Amino acid sequence: MSEIHHPIHLLSRWCLDAPLVAMGWAIWISRVIGEGHDWNRVGALGAVVWTIYLFDRYWDTRSIAPEARTSLPIRKCLKRSHRRSLVLLISVAMLLGLVSGLRATWSIVDLGVGALLLVLVGAYAVLGIFPRRLRLPFPFKELMVGGVFAGGVFFAGYPEIASVSVILVLAAWSGLGALFFFNCLTISAAERQYDSIADRRAFFATSKRVWPSAWRALLVFPMLSAAVIFRLGDNYFLGAILIVAAGSQLIVSNLVLKQPKWVQPIGDLLLLVGWVALLIDA
């Protein structure tokens, strides 16, 4: 079986890994520090994330430079003939998001936070479409994706943040934010050859060599977050899952120099551990 048809790439090729990861962590957070999750909010989050990633994949089918195709990540190996399928999936995702959003309960604060997150996503998209050769001295792309992703998870998973300890909320958000940021940096390092041609926003786009140990220190934050959660009590599962997730991402970072094509699908697949933890706690 060729790499491109390997089952492990199926979720990422059709952009299902990111929404499933977001939904899993949102449900887990709502179960641990909230008062029960709202399936409509969680469904809306998954649909919005899926729509965003599908749009990105559709754009890839239009704009990939010929010289970039030799280093094309497997998840982006969709032909122009797949556009109709992508348009259909985008329509389905938007419809699911609309139905879930209308059925969910939103406060004024919720709407404001949601609008802010969408503005950040829009700004990131515009920055990526037009100044394609932009190069920043810090990991803007990875920091933006990781931070907004964590923000969306909390937005959907826990609407009543004010009713719990602010320290607990900050610990959980910083732990997840660092975890997603680490995942983005690891993928960026693995795909640096492709990004050097197609996406200069990526931090490692101009790097000839990378050292995964340079950003492994980020995993200290999930560990510290877990310690805070353990200390506050009654949230042991959330702390434990942060540690497990951080350990899995540390293992994946070892593939950057050896098997770069497997970094993204395996890294994102392991982030689905949020769903496993939910089943254990059920």
KEKE-3310 file (N, C-alpha, C; in steps of 0.2 Angstrom, whole numbers, plus 5000, padded with zeros to 4 digits):
npx = (5004:5003:5010:5002:4989:4987:4978:4980:4981:4969:4959:4966:4967:4955:4952:4946:4953:4957:4944:4939:4948:4947:4933:4934:4943:4936:4924:4929:4935:4923:4917:4926:4929:4918:4900:4894:4893:4887:4880:4877:4885:4897:4896:4895:4907:4915:4910:4913:4927:4930:4925:4934:4946:4943:4941:4954:4961:4954:4959:4972:4972:4970:4981:4994:5011:5020:5034:5033:5027:5034:5038:5026:5015:5007:4993:4989:4988:4977:4969:4964:4952:4946:4939:4925:4921:4926:4919:4906:4908:4912:4900:4891:4898:4896:4882:4880:4886:4878:4865:4869:4873:4862:4854:4860:4864:4868:4877:4879:4892:4898:4895:4903:4916:4916:4915:4927:4937:4934:4937:4951:4954:4951:4959:4971:4970:4969:4981:4989:4985:4988:5001:5011:5024:5028:5039:5042:5050:5047:5037:5024:5013:5012:5010:4998:4989:4989:4985:4972:4966:4965:4958:4946:4942:4940:4930:4919:4918:4917:4906:4903:4914:4917:4912:4921:4937:4949:4962:4962:4956:4965:4977:4973:4970:4982:4990:4984:4985:4999:5002:4995:5002:5015:5013:5010:5022:5030:5025:5027:5041:5043:5038:5045:5052:5042:5035:5045:5043:5029:5023:5028:5025:5027:5037:5049:5052:5063:5073:5087:5091:5084:5081:5073:5074:5074:5062:5055:5055:5043:5033:5034:5024:5011:5014:5016:5003:4996:5000:4995:4982:4980:4983:4973:4963:4950:4950:4958:4958:4959:4971:4979:4977:4983:4996:4998:4995:5005:5016:5015:5016:5029:5035:5031:5038:5051:5051:5053:5065:5067:5056:5047:5035:5026:5023:5013:5000:5001:5004:4992:4983:4986:4982:4969:4967:4959:4946:4947:4950:4938:4929:4934:4931:4917)
npy = (4994:5011:5026:5037:5032:5026:5021:5029:5042:5046:5054:5066:5070:5073:5083:5080:5077:5089:5095:5085:5083:5096:5095:5084:5088:5100:5094:5086:5096:5103:5093:5092:5104:5111:5112:5102:5097:5106:5099:5105:5117:5111:5104:5115:5121:5110:5110:5123:5123:5112:5118:5129:5122:5114:5124:5129:5118:5117:5129:5126:5116:5125:5133:5128:5128:5122:5118:5115:5103:5091:5090:5089:5088:5073:5075:5085:5081:5082:5082:5094:5089:5086:5096:5098:5088:5094:5106:5102:5096:5107:5114:5105:5105:5119:5120:5111:5118:5129:5124:5118:5130:5138:5131:5130:5138:5155:5168:5186:5188:5177:5178:5189:5184:5174:5181:5188:5177:5173:5184:5184:5172:5176:5187:5180:5171:5180:5186:5175:5172:5183:5191:5180:5178:5182:5184:5182:5186:5177:5163:5166:5160:5147:5150:5158:5148:5138:5146:5151:5140:5133:5143:5142:5129:5131:5141:5134:5123:5127:5137:5145:5151:5160:5155:5146:5143:5156:5153:5139:5139:5147:5139:5127:5132:5137:5126:5118:5127:5128:5114:5113:5122:5117:5106:5112:5118:5107:5100:5110:5110:5098:5099:5109:5109:5110:5121:5131:5135:5136:5142:5155:5159:5150:5145:5138:5139:5144:5137:5126:5116:5108:5108:5098:5098:5111:5116:5108:5112:5118:5109:5109:5117:5111:5101:5109:5115:5103:5100:5111:5109:5096:5100:5109:5100:5087:5087:5077:5069:5078:5084:5072:5068:5079:5077:5064:5067:5077:5069:5060:5069:5073:5061:5060:5071:5066:5060:5070:5072:5059:5052:5062:5064:5057:5064:5074:5067:5057:5064:5072:5062:5057:5067:5065:5059:5065:5061:5047:5048:5054:5044:5035:5041:5042)
npz = (5000:4995:5003:5002:5001:5013:5028:5039:5035:5031:5039:5040:5027:5022:5031:5044:5056:5063:5068:5075:5085:5091:5096:5105:5115:5119:5124:5135:5143:5147:5154:5165:5171:5170:5169:5163:5146:5131:5118:5106:5106:5105:5094:5085:5086:5080:5067:5062:5063:5054:5042:5041:5039:5027:5018:5017:5012:5000:4994:4993:4982:4972:4971:4973:4969:4955:4958:4971:4972:4973:4986:4993:5007:5012:5016:5008:4996:4985:4970:4957:4952:4964:4968:4968:4977:4988:4989:4991:5004:5011:5010:5018:5030:5034:5034:5045:5055:5055:5059:5072:5078:5079:5087:5099:5115:5118:5126:5127:5130:5125:5111:5108:5111:5102:5090:5090:5089:5077:5069:5071:5065:5052:5049:5050:5039:5028:5029:5025:5012:5003:5006:5002:5003:5015:5029:5046:5061:5072:5077:5071:5063:5069:5082:5082:5076:5086:5098:5095:5092:5105:5111:5105:5109:5122:5122:5116:5125:5138:5144:5155:5162:5172:5184:5190:5197:5193:5191:5189:5176:5168:5170:5163:5150:5146:5147:5137:5126:5125:5121:5109:5102:5102:5094:5082:5079:5078:5067:5057:5057:5051:5039:5032:5020:5010:5014:5012:4999:4997:5008:5017:5029:5039:5052:5051:5038:5031:5036:5035:5043:5058:5075:5085:5099:5103:5104:5113:5126:5128:5132:5145:5150:5149:5159:5170:5171:5173:5186:5193:5192:5198:5211:5214:5215:5212:5199:5192:5181:5170:5172:5171:5158:5151:5153:5147:5134:5131:5133:5122:5111:5112:5109:5095:5090:5088:5076:5067:5060:5055:5049:5042:5035:5042:5053:5055:5053:5063:5074:5076:5076:5089:5097:5098:5110:5119:5118:5121:5135:5139:5137:5147:5158:5158)
capx = (5000:5007:5009:4996:4983:4987:4972:4981:4981:4962:4956:4969:4966:4948:4951:4942:4956:4956:4938:4938:4953:4944:4927:4936:4945:4930:4919:4933:4935:4917:4916:4930:4929:4911:4894:4891:4894:4882:4882:4876:4891:4903:4895:4896:4914:4918:4908:4917:4934:4930:4924:4940:4951:4941:4943:4962:4962:4952:4964:4978:4971:4971:4987:5001:5016:5023:5040:5031:5023:5039:5038:5019:5013:5002:4986:4987:4988:4971:4969:4959:4946:4943:4936:4918:4920:4928:4914:4901:4910:4911:4892:4889:4900:4893:4875:4880:4888:4872:4860:4871:4874:4855:4851:4864:4862:4874:4876:4882:4899:4899:4895:4908:4922:4916:4917:4934:4940:4933:4941:4958:4955:4950:4966:4977:4968:4971:4989:4991:4983:4991:5008:5013:5031:5030:5043:5042:5056:5044:5033:5017:5008:5011:5007:4991:4984:4988:4981:4965:4963:4964:4953:4940:4940:4937:4924:4914:4918:4915:4903:4902:4921:4917:4910:4926:4944:4952:4969:4961:4955:4972:4981:4970:4971:4990:4992:4982:4988:5006:5001:4994:5008:5020:5010:5010:5029:5033:5022:5030:5048:5043:5035:5049:5054:5036:5034:5050:5040:5022:5020:5033:5023:5029:5043:5055:5052:5069:5078:5090:5091:5080:5083:5067:5075:5074:5055:5053:5053:5036:5030:5034:5018:5006:5016:5014:4996:4993:5002:4990:4975:4981:4984:4966:4958:4944:4951:4964:4958:4961:4979:4983:4977:4988:5003:4998:4995:5012:5021:5014:5019:5036:5037:5031:5044:5057:5050:5054:5071:5068:5050:5043:5028:5021:5023:5006:4995:5002:5003:4985:4979:4987:4978:4962:4966:4954:4940:4948:4949:4931:4926:4936:4928:4910)
capy = (5000:5017:5030:5042:5028:5023:5023:5034:5049:5047:5059:5073:5072:5077:5088:5078:5077:5095:5096:5079:5085:5101:5093:5080:5092:5104:5090:5084:5102:5104:5088:5092:5111:5114:5110:5098:5100:5107:5096:5110:5121:5107:5103:5121:5121:5105:5112:5129:5121:5108:5122:5133:5118:5113:5130:5129:5113:5120:5134:5122:5113:5130:5138:5124:5129:5115:5116:5113:5096:5086:5090:5090:5084:5069:5077:5090:5077:5082:5085:5099:5086:5085:5102:5097:5085:5099:5111:5098:5095:5113:5115:5101:5108:5125:5118:5108:5123:5134:5121:5118:5137:5141:5127:5132:5144:5159:5174:5191:5187:5171:5180:5193:5180:5170:5185:5189:5172:5173:5190:5182:5167:5179:5190:5175:5169:5186:5187:5169:5172:5189:5191:5173:5177:5185:5181:5185:5183:5173:5158:5169:5155:5142:5153:5160:5142:5135:5150:5152:5133:5132:5148:5139:5124:5133:5144:5129:5118:5129:5144:5148:5152:5164:5151:5142:5147:5159:5150:5133:5141:5149:5133:5122:5135:5138:5119:5116:5131:5126:5108:5114:5126:5112:5101:5116:5119:5100:5099:5115:5108:5092:5101:5115:5110:5112:5128:5136:5137:5137:5146:5158:5161:5145:5147:5134:5139:5145:5133:5121:5111:5110:5104:5097:5099:5118:5119:5103:5115:5120:5104:5110:5121:5106:5098:5113:5115:5097:5101:5116:5105:5091:5104:5111:5094:5085:5087:5073:5066:5083:5084:5066:5068:5084:5073:5059:5071:5080:5063:5058:5074:5072:5055:5062:5076:5062:5058:5076:5071:5053:5051:5069:5063:5054:5068:5077:5062:5053:5069:5074:5057:5056:5072:5062:5056:5068:5057:5041:5050:5055:5037:5032:5045:5041)
capz = (5000:4995:5008:5000:5002:5020:5032:5044:5032:5028:5042:5038:5020:5022:5036:5049:5062:5068:5071:5080:5091:5095:5100:5110:5121:5122:5129:5141:5147:5150:5159:5171:5175:5168:5172:5158:5139:5127:5111:5100:5106:5103:5086:5081:5085:5075:5060:5060:5062:5048:5037:5040:5036:5021:5014:5016:5007:4993:4991:4991:4975:4967:4972:4974:4964:4952:4961:4978:4972:4975:4994:4995:5012:5010:5017:5003:4989:4982:4964:4955:4951:4970:4971:4969:4983:4994:4989:4994:5011:5014:5011:5023:5036:5035:5036:5052:5059:5056:5063:5079:5081:5080:5093:5105:5119:5118:5129:5124:5130:5120:5105:5108:5111:5096:5085:5091:5087:5069:5066:5071:5059:5046:5048:5048:5032:5023:5029:5021:5005:5000:5007:5003:5004:5021:5034:5052:5065:5077:5075:5070:5061:5074:5088:5080:5076:5093:5103:5093:5093:5112:5113:5102:5113:5129:5120:5115:5130:5145:5143:5162:5165:5179:5190:5193:5199:5187:5191:5185:5169:5165:5170:5158:5144:5145:5145:5130:5121:5123:5118:5102:5099:5101:5089:5076:5078:5076:5060:5053:5056:5047:5032:5030:5013:5006:5016:5010:4993:4997:5014:5021:5036:5043:5056:5049:5030:5028:5040:5032:5048:5064:5081:5089:5106:5104:5106:5118:5133:5128:5135:5153:5152:5151:5165:5176:5171:5177:5193:5196:5192:5203:5217:5216:5217:5209:5192:5191:5174:5165:5173:5168:5150:5148:5154:5142:5127:5131:5131:5115:5106:5113:5105:5088:5088:5086:5069:5062:5056:5052:5045:5042:5032:5047:5059:5055:5054:5069:5080:5076:5079:5096:5101:5099:5116:5123:5117:5125:5142:5140:5138:5153:5164:5158)
cpx = (5004:5005:5003:4989:4982:4982:4974:4981:4973:4959:4959:4968:4960:4946:4947:4946:4956:4950:4936:4942:4949:4938:4929:4938:4940:4925:4923:4933:4929:4915:4920:4929:4922:4906:4890:4891:4887:4884:4881:4882:4897:4902:4897:4903:4917:4916:4912:4924:4935:4930:4931:4945:4950:4943:4950:4964:4960:4957:4970:4978:4971:4978:4994:5005:5019:5029:5039:5029:5028:5039:5031:5017:5007:4995:4984:4987:4981:4972:4964:4952:4942:4939:4929:4916:4921:4922:4908:4902:4909:4904:4889:4891:4897:4885:4875:4881:4882:4867:4862:4871:4867:4852:4854:4862:4868:4872:4879:4890:4902:4900:4901:4915:4922:4918:4924:4939:4940:4937:4949:4959:4955:4957:4971:4976:4971:4978:4992:4990:4987:4998:5011:5020:5033:5034:5044:5047:5053:5039:5025:5012:5006:5007:4999:4986:4983:4984:4974:4962:4961:4958:4946:4937:4937:4930:4918:4913:4916:4913:4903:4909:4921:4915:4915:4932:4947:4959:4968:4960:4961:4977:4979:4971:4978:4992:4990:4985:4995:5006:5000:4999:5014:5019:5011:5018:5032:5031:5026:5037:5048:5041:5039:5051:5048:5035:5038:5047:5033:5019:5026:5031:5025:5036:5049:5055:5058:5075:5080:5090:5087:5082:5077:5068:5074:5067:5052:5051:5046:5031:5030:5027:5012:5008:5014:5007:4993:4994:4997:4984:4975:4980:4977:4961:4952:4944:4957:4964:4961:4969:4982:4983:4982:4995:5003:4999:5002:5017:5021:5017:5026:5039:5037:5036:5050:5057:5052:5060:5071:5062:5045:5036:5023:5020:5016:5001:4995:5001:4996:4981:4980:4983:4971:4961:4961:4947:4941:4947:4942:4927:4928:4932:4920:4907)
cpy = (5006:5022:5035:5038:5025:5026:5029:5041:5051:5053:5066:5075:5076:5081:5086:5078:5083:5096:5091:5081:5091:5099:5088:5084:5097:5100:5088:5090:5103:5099:5089:5099:5114:5111:5105:5101:5101:5104:5101:5115:5118:5106:5109:5122:5117:5107:5118:5127:5117:5113:5126:5128:5116:5118:5131:5124:5114:5125:5131:5119:5119:5133:5134:5125:5122:5113:5114:5106:5091:5085:5091:5086:5080:5071:5082:5087:5076:5085:5091:5096:5085:5091:5101:5093:5090:5104:5108:5097:5102:5115:5111:5104:5115:5124:5115:5113:5128:5131:5120:5125:5139:5137:5128:5138:5149:5166:5180:5191:5182:5174:5185:5189:5176:5174:5187:5184:5171:5178:5188:5177:5171:5183:5186:5172:5174:5187:5181:5170:5178:5189:5184:5173:5181:5181:5185:5182:5179:5169:5161:5164:5150:5144:5155:5153:5139:5139:5150:5145:5132:5137:5145:5133:5126:5137:5139:5124:5120:5136:5148:5148:5155:5161:5146:5146:5149:5155:5143:5134:5143:5143:5128:5126:5136:5131:5117:5120:5129:5119:5109:5118:5122:5108:5105:5117:5112:5099:5104:5113:5102:5094:5107:5115:5112:5119:5133:5138:5139:5142:5149:5160:5156:5146:5144:5134:5140:5142:5127:5115:5113:5105:5103:5099:5106:5120:5113:5106:5117:5115:5104:5113:5116:5102:5102:5114:5109:5098:5105:5112:5100:5095:5106:5106:5093:5086:5083:5070:5071:5084:5078:5066:5073:5080:5068:5062:5074:5075:5061:5062:5074:5066:5057:5066:5072:5060:5064:5075:5064:5051:5057:5068:5060:5058:5071:5072:5059:5058:5071:5068:5055:5061:5070:5059:5059:5064:5050:5043:5051:5048:5034:5035:5044:5037)
cpz = (5000:5001:5008:5002:5009:5024:5037:5041:5030:5032:5040:5031:5019:5028:5042:5056:5066:5071:5077:5086:5095:5099:5106:5116:5124:5126:5135:5146:5151:5155:5166:5175:5173:5172:5167:5151:5136:5120:5105:5100:5103:5096:5082:5080:5080:5068:5058:5059:5056:5042:5035:5036:5029:5016:5012:5011:5000:4990:4989:4984:4970:4966:4973:4968:4961:4956:4968:4978:4974:4983:4997:5001:5010:5010:5012:4996:4986:4975:4962:4954:4958:4972:4972:4975:4989:4995:4993:5002:5014:5015:5017:5030:5038:5037:5043:5057:5061:5060:5071:5082:5083:5086:5099:5109:5120:5122:5125:5124:5126:5113:5103:5107:5104:5090:5085:5088:5079:5066:5066:5066:5053:5044:5046:5041:5027:5023:5025:5014:5001:5000:5007:5004:5011:5026:5040:5056:5071:5074:5075:5069:5066:5080:5087:5080:5082:5098:5101:5093:5100:5114:5111:5106:5119:5127:5120:5121:5137:5144:5149:5165:5172:5185:5193:5194:5193:5186:5187:5178:5165:5165:5164:5151:5142:5143:5138:5125:5119:5120:5111:5098:5097:5095:5082:5074:5075:5068:5055:5052:5051:5040:5029:5023:5009:5008:5014:5003:4993:5003:5018:5028:5041:5046:5053:5041:5027:5032:5036:5037:5054:5069:5086:5097:5108:5106:5111:5125:5133:5132:5143:5155:5153:5157:5171:5177:5175:5184:5197:5197:5197:5210:5219:5217:5212:5201:5189:5184:5169:5166:5170:5161:5147:5148:5148:5135:5126:5129:5124:5110:5107:5109:5097:5086:5086:5079:5064:5057:5052:5048:5045:5040:5037:5053:5060:5057:5061:5075:5081:5079:5086:5100:5102:5106:5121:5123:5121:5132:5144:5141:5145:5159:5164:5163)
residu = (MET:SER:GLU:ILE:HIS:HIS:PRO:ILE:HIS:LEU:LEU:SER:ARG:TRP:CYS:LEU:ASP:ALA:PRO:LEU:VAL:ALA:MET:GLY:TRP:ALA:ILE:TRP:ILE:SER:ARG:VAL:ILE:GLY:GLU:GLY:HIS:ASP:TRP:ASN:ARG:VAL:GLY:ALA:LEU:GLY:ALA:VAL:VAL:TRP:THR:ILE:TYR:LEU:PHE:ASP:ARG:TYR:TRP:ASP:THR:ARG:SER:ILE:ALA:PRO:GLU:ALA:ARG:THR:SER:LEU:PRO:ILE:ARG:LYS:CYS:LEU:LYS:ARG:SER:HIS:ARG:ARG:SER:LEU:VAL:LEU:LEU:ILE:SER:VAL:ALA:MET:LEU:LEU:GLY:LEU:VAL:SER:GLY:LEU:ARG:ALA:THR:TRP:SER:ILE:VAL:ASP:LEU:GLY:VAL:GLY:ALA:LEU:LEU:LEU:VAL:LEU:VAL:GLY:ALA:TYR:ALA:VAL:LEU:GLY:ILE:PHE:PRO:ARG:ARG:LEU:ARG:LEU:PRO:PHE:PRO:PHE:LYS:GLU:LEU:MET:VAL:GLY:GLY:VAL:PHE:ALA:GLY:GLY:VAL:PHE:PHE:ALA:GLY:TYR:PRO:GLU:ILE:ALA:SER:VAL:SER:VAL:ILE:LEU:VAL:LEU:ALA:ALA:TRP:SER:GLY:LEU:GLY:ALA:LEU:PHE:PHE:PHE:ASN:CYS:LEU:THR:ILE:SER:ALA:ALA:GLU:ARG:GLN:TYR:ASP:SER:ILE:ALA:ASP:ARG:ARG:ALA:PHE:PHE:ALA:THR:SER:LYS:ARG:VAL:TRP:PRO:SER:ALA:TRP:ARG:ALA:LEU:LEU:VAL:PHE:PRO:MET:LEU:SER:ALA:ALA:VAL:ILE:PHE:ARG:LEU:GLY:ASP:ASN:TYR:PHE:LEU:GLY:ALA:ILE:LEU:ILE:VAL:ALA:ALA:GLY:SER:GLN:LEU:ILE:VAL:SER:ASN:LEU:VAL:LEU:LYS:GLN:PRO:LYS:TRP:VAL:GLN:PRO:ILE:GLY:ASP:LEU:LEU:LEU:LEU:VAL:GLY:TRP:VAL:ALA:LEU:LEU:ILE:ASP:ALA)
# end
